[in-house]
Each structure stands twice: as structure tokens, then as C-alpha cells.
Amino acid sequence: MIGIHTLMTGLWLVLSWSRAYCGWVCGALVPACLLITLQVLVFTVLERPQWQRRVVAGVSLVWVSLLEVHVWSWFWVGVVRIPTFVLIGLGLLCVLVVVWAMKFPGPLQRLGGWAKAHQKRRLRTPPSMGRPHNGEAGGVAV
């Protein structure tokens, strides 16, 4: 049986490693959080099935949680700087966007419908081929 002392020692070692390699950890977690949050938005706009959106949202929350634990480990050792507040704000923004996309998908799905309709309308109009249009020449560029 594992005692609380062993668990706390293991947690302290993981957090110490996280702080030692902060540049690498943040260099991986920040883009991962942003990209997976963007994927939640894209899945919502494209009206993917609910279970797919929930899986991606769950993965997003895992990545954001890892980032937040890393940043809070800096607070626990007494390092309070601007990047810690920026990263906490970024994590909070990602969580809010994911929750908004999951709870209120309507506005995003309407945006996707508008984009699809706009694209269809754009494909129906013929391109001008880059030539100037002269109305007096009967449609022939002179």
C-alpha cells in the first residue's frame, strides 16, 4: 500500500521536473491547448456529432489542466511573475471557449451555415478572369 508521503514525494518530483523544463513544457502545452480548443470550435462549426465534440472537449480540458497545474506549481514555490498570470488567463480562456462551444453551439453552427451559403454563392458567380469589362463593346474587352 502506498502512503501519502510516497504520493506527495512523487508529486513533488513531477512538479520539480515541470519547473526545471519550463520552456519545453510551456512550448508544448500552450500550442496544444490552443490547437485543441480551435479543434473544438471547428467541430462545432462543422456540426460534428455530439460524441465527437465531447471527446475533443475532454482532451482539451486535459491539456488545459496540465498547463494550469504546471503554472500553479510556480505559485506554490513563490514565483509570481507576469507569464504565470498570462498562462493562467490563457488556460481560463480556453476553458471558457470550450464550455461555451459545448453549451451554446447555436451561434457557431449558424456561422458555419452562413459560411457554407456564402461559399456556394461565390462559386456560382463566374470569375472576371482579370479583364476589364467595357459595357459599350458588348462584353468584349477592348
C-alpha positions as CSV (number, residue, x, y, z in Angstrom):
1,M,0.0,0.0,0.0
2,I,1.3,3.4,-1.0
3,G,1.3,6.0,1.8
4,I,0.5,9.7,1.5
5,H,4.2,10.5,1.9
6,T,5.1,8.5,-1.1
7,L,2.4,10.1,-3.2
8,M,3.4,13.6,-2.1
9,T,7.1,12.9,-2.9
10,G,6.1,11.7,-6.3
11,L,4.0,14.7,-7.0
12,W,6.8,17.0,-5.8
13,L,9.3,15.3,-8.1
14,V,6.9,15.6,-11.1
15,L,6.3,19.3,-10.4
16,S,10.1,19.9,-9.9
17,W,10.7,18.3,-13.3
18,S,8.0,20.5,-14.7
19,R,9.6,23.7,-13.4
20,A,13.1,22.6,-14.4
21,Y,12.0,22.2,-18.0
22,C,9.5,25.0,-18.1
23,G,10.4,26.3,-21.5
24,W,9.8,22.9,-23.1
25,V,6.7,22.2,-21.1
26,C,5.1,25.6,-21.9
27,G,6.4,25.3,-25.5
28,A,4.4,22.1,-25.9
29,L,1.4,22.8,-23.7
30,V,0.5,26.3,-25.0
31,P,0.2,25.3,-28.7
32,A,-1.5,22.1,-27.7
33,C,-4.1,23.9,-25.7
34,L,-4.7,26.5,-28.5
35,L,-4.9,23.9,-31.3
36,I,-7.3,21.5,-29.4
37,T,-9.5,24.5,-28.5
38,L,-9.6,25.5,-32.1
39,Q,-10.5,21.9,-33.0
40,V,-13.5,22.1,-30.6
41,L,-14.6,25.3,-32.4
42,V,-14.1,23.7,-35.9
43,F,-16.0,20.6,-34.9
44,T,-18.9,22.8,-33.6
45,V,-19.0,24.9,-36.7
46,L,-19.0,21.8,-38.9
47,E,-21.7,20.3,-36.8
48,R,-19.9,17.1,-36.0
49,P,-21.8,14.6,-33.8
50,Q,-22.1,15.4,-30.2
51,W,-20.0,12.5,-29.0
52,Q,-17.0,13.7,-31.2
53,R,-17.3,17.2,-29.8
54,R,-17.4,15.8,-26.3
55,V,-14.3,13.7,-26.8
56,V,-12.3,16.7,-28.2
57,A,-13.6,18.9,-25.5
58,G,-12.5,16.4,-22.9
59,V,-9.0,16.2,-24.4
60,S,-8.9,20.0,-24.5
61,L,-9.7,20.2,-20.8
62,V,-7.0,17.6,-20.0
63,W,-4.3,19.7,-21.8
64,V,-5.5,22.9,-20.1
65,S,-5.5,21.1,-16.7
66,L,-1.9,20.1,-17.3
67,L,-0.9,23.7,-18.2
68,E,-2.7,25.0,-15.1
69,V,-1.0,22.6,-12.8
70,H,2.3,23.5,-14.2
71,V,1.7,27.2,-13.7
72,W,0.3,26.8,-10.2
73,S,3.4,24.8,-9.3
74,W,5.3,28.1,-9.8
75,F,2.9,29.8,-7.4
76,W,3.5,27.1,-4.9
77,V,7.2,27.7,-4.8
78,G,6.7,31.5,-4.6
79,V,7.4,32.6,-8.2
80,V,4.9,35.3,-9.1
81,R,5.6,36.9,-12.5
82,I,3.7,38.2,-15.5
83,P,4.0,35.0,-17.5
84,T,2.2,33.0,-14.8
85,F,-0.8,35.3,-14.9
86,V,-0.8,35.3,-18.7
87,L,-0.8,31.5,-18.8
88,I,-3.5,31.2,-16.2
89,G,-5.6,33.6,-18.2
90,L,-4.9,31.7,-21.4
91,G,-6.0,28.4,-19.7
92,L,-9.1,30.1,-18.4
93,L,-9.9,31.5,-21.8
94,C,-9.5,28.0,-23.4
95,V,-11.9,26.5,-20.8
96,L,-14.4,29.3,-21.3
97,V,-14.4,28.8,-25.1
98,V,-14.8,25.0,-24.8
99,V,-17.6,25.3,-22.3
100,W,-19.3,28.0,-24.5
101,A,-19.0,25.8,-27.6
102,M,-20.4,22.8,-25.8
103,K,-23.3,24.6,-24.0
104,F,-24.3,27.0,-26.7
105,P,-23.3,25.6,-30.1
106,G,-26.1,27.5,-32.0
107,P,-24.2,30.7,-32.8
108,L,-21.2,28.8,-34.1
109,Q,-23.3,26.5,-36.2
110,R,-25.1,29.5,-37.7
111,L,-21.7,30.9,-38.5
112,G,-20.9,27.7,-40.3
113,G,-24.2,27.7,-42.2
114,W,-23.5,31.3,-43.3
115,A,-20.0,30.4,-44.4
116,K,-21.3,27.5,-46.5
117,A,-24.0,29.6,-48.1
118,H,-21.5,32.3,-48.9
119,Q,-19.1,29.8,-50.4
120,K,-21.9,28.4,-52.6
121,R,-22.9,31.9,-53.7
122,R,-19.3,32.7,-54.5
123,L,-18.9,29.5,-56.6
124,R,-22.0,30.3,-58.7
125,T,-20.7,33.7,-59.9
126,P,-18.2,33.4,-62.7
127,P,-14.8,35.0,-62.2
128,S,-14.0,38.1,-64.2
129,M,-10.7,36.5,-65.5
130,G,-8.9,39.7,-64.6
131,R,-10.0,41.6,-67.8
132,P,-11.7,44.9,-67.6
133,H,-15.4,45.0,-68.6
134,N,-16.4,47.5,-71.2
135,G,-20.2,47.9,-71.4
136,E,-20.1,49.7,-74.8
137,A,-18.2,47.0,-76.5
138,G,-20.9,44.4,-75.9
139,G,-19.0,42.4,-73.3
140,V,-15.8,42.2,-75.3
141,A,-12.8,43.7,-73.6
142,V,-11.1,46.2,-75.9
